[in-house]
Amino acid sequence: MNLSCHWRVPDGRWISSTLASVAPDAAPIAEAALRGQGYSCATDAGALVCARTTGGLLEEHTLRDGL
């Protein structure tokens, strides 16, 4: 992990973001694992973006250029 940030707003909602280095060939492995956990994935502008919403919580993973 290179960097992790957390933000909380007064009404109790929060955002968490983590920036981590991954191997250049990790995208296909990550995509298969995330799809297996119920994420939908698409490639957009050279980035693999996988997202799912569970109980009102949006979780998104973006892999681009080794990050």
HELIX and SHEET records of a PDB file:
HELIX    1   1 ALA A   26  GLY A   36  1                                  11    
SHEET    1   A 2 LEU A   3  ARG A   8  0                                        
SHEET    2   A 2 TRP A  14  LEU A  19 -1                                        
SHEET    1   B 3 SER A  40  ASP A  44  0                                        
SHEET    2   B 3 ALA A  47  THR A  54 -1                                        
SHEET    3   B 3 LEU A  57  LEU A  63 -1                                        
END                                                                             
